[in-house]
Amino acid sequence: MFNPYNGKTYTQEEICQAIKRYDTKIIAVKCDDQYKQAAISIAEGKIIGWFQGRSEGGPRALGNRSILVDPRNPKMKDILNNRVKFREAFRPFAPSVLFEFQQEYFDLDIPSPYMLMVADIWPIKRAEIPSVTHIDGTGRIQTVLKELSPEYHQLIYAFYERTGVPIVLNTSFNVNKEPIVESPDDAINCFLNTDIDELYIEHYYIKRV
């Protein structure tokens, strides 16, 4: 399967250097389990920046340079728009779903790992994930495959273990009219200049001073 994660990778030294450049503005703590901690924060209604591994190629954020929130909150689409994305209100946000659970939520029996397919959400499930359900009952789905995106899969599975929902809302790690972040410096700068609550860069949990 084509692998979209072909961008540059950053060493621990490069990440630490980026963190040090902002050390008067942020606090960074190394996590034993960033997946569990991020899943807890998402379930609590926080907006998180998620920066892992190589950046994605193509037109979509696929879980390595993403902003993630809880799809269960019917107000989350507007919260995310008003606080971070500043997009047109009619534009939907996309669901990232674990492949193992895809057909429980979506009328689609093949993987859509690149967020390029639109599928009907089963009517019985629409109230469960309202912030990723478009007005016509569809979602522009990203199937998360463990073999293709193990870190992102692990995060969503941690969220599923906590909430019973194997889906997160995924949008690109940027603000409107800006490119998706590429480097650790880009991620920290975007975090500091938006109302994102928390930032995860590899094993580091970052918050404002």
C-alpha positions as a Markdown table, in Angstrom:
| # | Residue | x | y | z |
|---|---|---|---|---|
| 1 | Met | 0.0 | 0.0 | 0.0 |
| 2 | Phe | 1.2 | 3.5 | -0.8 |
| 3 | Asn | 2.7 | 5.2 | 2.2 |
| 4 | Pro | 1.9 | 8.9 | 2.5 |
| 5 | Tyr | 4.3 | 9.5 | 5.4 |
| 6 | Asn | 7.3 | 10.5 | 3.4 |
| 7 | Gly | 8.2 | 13.9 | 4.8 |
| 8 | Lys | 11.3 | 14.7 | 6.8 |
| 9 | Thr | 11.8 | 13.0 | 10.2 |
| 10 | Tyr | 13.3 | 14.8 | 13.2 |
| 11 | Thr | 15.7 | 13.5 | 15.7 |
| 12 | Gln | 15.3 | 13.8 | 19.5 |
| 13 | Glu | 18.1 | 16.3 | 19.4 |
| 14 | Glu | 16.3 | 18.5 | 16.9 |
| 15 | Ile | 13.1 | 18.3 | 18.9 |
| 16 | Cys | 14.9 | 19.2 | 22.1 |
| 17 | Gln | 16.6 | 22.1 | 20.4 |
| 18 | Ala | 13.2 | 23.4 | 19.1 |
| 19 | Ile | 11.7 | 23.1 | 22.6 |
| 20 | Lys | 14.6 | 25.0 | 24.1 |
| 21 | Arg | 14.1 | 27.9 | 21.7 |
| 22 | Tyr | 10.7 | 28.4 | 23.2 |
| 23 | Asp | 11.6 | 27.6 | 26.8 |
| 24 | Thr | 10.3 | 31.0 | 28.1 |
| 25 | Lys | 6.9 | 30.3 | 26.6 |
| 26 | Ile | 6.3 | 26.6 | 27.1 |
| 27 | Ile | 6.7 | 23.7 | 29.5 |
| 28 | Ala | 7.6 | 20.4 | 28.0 |
| 29 | Val | 7.4 | 17.1 | 29.9 |
| 30 | Lys | 8.4 | 13.7 | 28.5 |
| 31 | Cys | 5.5 | 11.3 | 28.6 |
| 32 | Asp | 5.7 | 7.6 | 29.4 |
| 33 | Asp | 2.6 | 7.1 | 27.3 |
| 34 | Gln | 1.7 | 10.1 | 25.1 |
| 35 | Tyr | -1.1 | 8.1 | 23.5 |
| 36 | Lys | -3.0 | 7.5 | 26.8 |
| 37 | Gln | -2.5 | 11.1 | 28.0 |
| 38 | Ala | -3.6 | 12.6 | 24.7 |
| 39 | Ala | -6.6 | 10.3 | 24.6 |
| 40 | Ile | -7.6 | 11.5 | 28.1 |
| 41 | Ser | -7.3 | 15.1 | 27.0 |
| 42 | Ile | -9.4 | 14.6 | 23.9 |
| 43 | Ala | -12.1 | 12.9 | 25.9 |
| 44 | Glu | -12.1 | 15.8 | 28.3 |
| 45 | Gly | -12.9 | 18.2 | 25.5 |
| 46 | Lys | -9.5 | 19.6 | 24.8 |
| 47 | Ile | -8.1 | 20.6 | 21.5 |
| 48 | Ile | -4.7 | 19.0 | 20.9 |
| 49 | Gly | -1.9 | 19.3 | 18.4 |
| 50 | Trp | -0.5 | 16.0 | 17.4 |
| 51 | Phe | 3.0 | 15.8 | 15.8 |
| 52 | Gln | 4.5 | 12.4 | 15.2 |
| 53 | Gly | 7.0 | 10.9 | 12.8 |
| 54 | Arg | 7.3 | 11.9 | 9.2 |
| 55 | Ser | 4.9 | 14.4 | 7.7 |
| 56 | Glu | 2.2 | 13.4 | 5.3 |
| 57 | Gly | 2.3 | 14.0 | 1.5 |
| 58 | Gly | -0.8 | 14.8 | -0.3 |
| 59 | Pro | -3.9 | 17.1 | 0.3 |
| 60 | Arg | -4.9 | 15.8 | 3.8 |
| 61 | Ala | -3.6 | 15.6 | 7.3 |
| 62 | Leu | -3.5 | 11.9 | 8.1 |
| 63 | Gly | -2.5 | 11.8 | 11.8 |
| 64 | Asn | 1.1 | 12.8 | 11.9 |
| 65 | Arg | 0.5 | 16.6 | 11.6 |
| 66 | Ser | -3.0 | 16.9 | 12.9 |
| 67 | Ile | -5.3 | 18.8 | 15.3 |
| 68 | Leu | -7.6 | 16.3 | 17.1 |
| 69 | Val | -10.7 | 16.6 | 19.1 |
| 70 | Asp | -13.6 | 14.6 | 20.4 |
| 71 | Pro | -16.3 | 13.8 | 17.8 |
| 72 | Arg | -19.0 | 13.1 | 20.4 |
| 73 | Asn | -19.5 | 16.7 | 21.3 |
| 74 | Pro | -22.1 | 18.3 | 19.0 |
| 75 | Lys | -20.6 | 21.8 | 19.7 |
| 76 | Met | -17.0 | 20.7 | 18.9 |
| 77 | Lys | -17.2 | 21.7 | 15.2 |
| 78 | Asp | -18.0 | 25.3 | 16.1 |
| 79 | Ile | -15.6 | 25.4 | 19.1 |
| 80 | Leu | -12.8 | 24.2 | 16.8 |
| 81 | Asn | -13.7 | 26.8 | 14.1 |
| 82 | Asn | -14.1 | 29.7 | 16.6 |
| 83 | Arg | -10.9 | 28.9 | 18.5 |
| 84 | Val | -8.4 | 27.6 | 15.9 |
| 85 | Lys | -9.4 | 27.0 | 12.3 |
| 86 | Phe | -11.6 | 30.0 | 11.4 |
| 87 | Arg | -13.1 | 28.1 | 8.4 |
| 88 | Glu | -16.5 | 28.6 | 6.8 |
| 89 | Ala | -19.2 | 27.2 | 9.1 |
| 90 | Phe | -20.7 | 24.9 | 6.3 |
| 91 | Arg | -17.4 | 23.0 | 5.9 |
| 92 | Pro | -17.4 | 19.6 | 7.6 |
| 93 | Phe | -14.6 | 18.1 | 9.6 |
| 94 | Ala | -13.4 | 14.6 | 9.0 |
| 95 | Pro | -13.5 | 11.4 | 11.1 |
| 96 | Ser | -10.5 | 9.1 | 11.5 |
| 97 | Val | -11.8 | 5.7 | 12.3 |
| 98 | Leu | -10.0 | 2.5 | 13.2 |
| 99 | Phe | -10.3 | 0.0 | 10.4 |
| 100 | Glu | -11.5 | -2.7 | 12.7 |
| 101 | Phe | -14.6 | -0.7 | 13.5 |
| 102 | Gln | -15.2 | 1.1 | 10.2 |
| 103 | Gln | -18.3 | -0.8 | 9.1 |
| 104 | Glu | -20.0 | -0.4 | 12.4 |
| 105 | Tyr | -20.2 | 3.4 | 11.7 |
| 106 | Phe | -19.9 | 3.8 | 7.9 |
| 107 | Asp | -21.4 | 2.3 | 4.8 |
| 108 | Leu | -18.1 | 1.5 | 3.3 |
| 109 | Asp | -16.4 | -1.9 | 3.1 |
| 110 | Ile | -13.0 | -0.9 | 1.7 |
| 111 | Pro | -10.3 | 1.1 | 3.4 |
| 112 | Ser | -10.1 | 4.9 | 2.8 |
| 113 | Pro | -6.7 | 5.6 | 4.3 |
| 114 | Tyr | -6.1 | 8.9 | 2.5 |
| 115 | Met | -9.3 | 10.7 | 3.5 |
| 116 | Leu | -10.5 | 11.0 | -0.1 |
| 117 | Met | -13.8 | 9.0 | 0.1 |
| 118 | Val | -17.2 | 10.2 | 1.4 |
| 119 | Ala | -19.3 | 7.5 | 3.0 |
| 120 | Asp | -22.8 | 7.4 | 4.6 |
| 121 | Ile | -22.7 | 7.2 | 8.4 |
| 122 | Trp | -25.3 | 4.7 | 9.6 |
| 123 | Pro | -28.3 | 6.6 | 10.9 |
| 124 | Ile | -28.1 | 4.9 | 14.3 |
| 125 | Lys | -24.5 | 6.1 | 14.8 |
| 126 | Arg | -24.9 | 9.8 | 13.7 |
| 127 | Ala | -25.9 | 11.0 | 17.1 |
| 128 | Glu | -22.8 | 9.3 | 18.6 |
| 129 | Ile | -20.4 | 11.3 | 16.4 |
| 130 | Pro | -22.2 | 14.5 | 15.6 |
| 131 | Ser | -19.2 | 16.8 | 15.1 |
| 132 | Val | -18.0 | 14.7 | 12.1 |
| 133 | Thr | -21.5 | 14.0 | 10.7 |
| 134 | His | -22.2 | 16.3 | 7.8 |
| 135 | Ile | -25.7 | 17.7 | 7.2 |
| 136 | Asp | -26.4 | 15.0 | 4.6 |
| 137 | Gly | -25.4 | 12.2 | 7.0 |
| 138 | Thr | -22.0 | 11.5 | 5.4 |
| 139 | Gly | -18.4 | 11.8 | 6.5 |
| 140 | Arg | -15.2 | 12.2 | 4.5 |
| 141 | Ile | -13.6 | 9.2 | 6.1 |
| 142 | Gln | -10.0 | 8.3 | 7.0 |
| 143 | Thr | -9.5 | 4.7 | 7.7 |
| 144 | Val | -6.6 | 4.2 | 10.2 |
| 145 | Leu | -4.7 | 1.0 | 9.5 |
| 146 | Lys | -2.3 | -0.2 | 12.2 |
| 147 | Glu | 0.3 | -1.4 | 9.6 |
| 148 | Leu | 0.3 | 2.0 | 7.9 |
| 149 | Ser | 0.0 | 4.4 | 10.8 |
| 150 | Pro | 0.8 | 2.6 | 14.1 |
| 151 | Glu | 1.2 | 5.7 | 16.3 |
| 152 | Tyr | -2.1 | 7.2 | 15.2 |
| 153 | His | -3.8 | 3.9 | 15.5 |
| 154 | Gln | -2.5 | 3.6 | 19.1 |
| 155 | Leu | -3.8 | 7.0 | 20.0 |
| 156 | Ile | -7.3 | 6.3 | 18.6 |
| 157 | Tyr | -7.4 | 2.9 | 20.3 |
| 158 | Ala | -6.5 | 4.6 | 23.6 |
| 159 | Phe | -9.4 | 7.0 | 23.0 |
| 160 | Tyr | -11.7 | 4.0 | 22.2 |
| 161 | Glu | -10.7 | 2.2 | 25.4 |
| 162 | Arg | -11.7 | 5.3 | 27.4 |
| 163 | Thr | -14.9 | 6.3 | 25.6 |
| 164 | Gly | -16.1 | 3.3 | 23.6 |
| 165 | Val | -15.8 | 5.3 | 20.4 |
| 166 | Pro | -13.1 | 4.3 | 17.9 |
| 167 | Ile | -13.1 | 7.7 | 16.1 |
| 168 | Val | -11.5 | 11.1 | 16.5 |
| 169 | Leu | -12.1 | 14.3 | 14.6 |
| 170 | Asn | -9.0 | 15.0 | 12.5 |
| 171 | Thr | -8.1 | 18.3 | 10.9 |
| 172 | Ser | -4.8 | 19.6 | 9.5 |
| 173 | Phe | -2.3 | 21.2 | 11.9 |
| 174 | Asn | -2.5 | 24.7 | 10.7 |
| 175 | Val | -4.7 | 27.8 | 10.7 |
| 176 | Asn | -6.8 | 29.0 | 7.8 |
| 177 | Lys | -4.7 | 29.9 | 4.7 |
| 178 | Glu | -1.5 | 28.7 | 6.2 |
| 179 | Pro | 0.4 | 25.5 | 5.2 |
| 180 | Ile | 0.3 | 22.4 | 7.4 |
| 181 | Val | 3.1 | 22.5 | 10.0 |
| 182 | Glu | 6.3 | 20.5 | 9.0 |
| 183 | Ser | 8.9 | 20.9 | 11.7 |
| 184 | Pro | 8.9 | 21.0 | 15.5 |
| 185 | Asp | 9.4 | 24.7 | 15.3 |
| 186 | Asp | 6.4 | 25.1 | 13.1 |
| 187 | Ala | 4.3 | 23.0 | 15.5 |
| 188 | Ile | 5.3 | 25.0 | 18.6 |
| 189 | Asn | 4.8 | 28.3 | 16.8 |
| 190 | Cys | 1.3 | 27.4 | 15.6 |
| 191 | Phe | 0.4 | 26.1 | 19.1 |
| 192 | Leu | 1.5 | 29.4 | 20.7 |
| 193 | Asn | -0.4 | 31.5 | 18.1 |
| 194 | Thr | -3.7 | 29.6 | 18.4 |
| 195 | Asp | -6.0 | 28.5 | 21.1 |
| 196 | Ile | -4.9 | 24.8 | 20.9 |
| 197 | Asp | -4.9 | 23.5 | 24.5 |
| 198 | Glu | -2.0 | 21.0 | 24.4 |
| 199 | Leu | 0.7 | 19.9 | 22.0 |
| 200 | Tyr | 2.3 | 16.5 | 21.7 |
| 201 | Ile | 5.6 | 16.2 | 19.8 |
| 202 | Glu | 6.7 | 12.6 | 19.8 |
| 203 | His | 7.0 | 11.7 | 23.5 |
| 204 | Tyr | 6.8 | 15.3 | 24.7 |
| 205 | Tyr | 3.7 | 16.9 | 26.2 |
| 206 | Ile | 3.8 | 20.6 | 25.8 |
| 207 | Lys | 1.7 | 23.4 | 27.4 |
| 208 | Arg | 2.0 | 27.1 | 27.8 |
| 209 | Val | 3.9 | 28.7 | 30.7 |
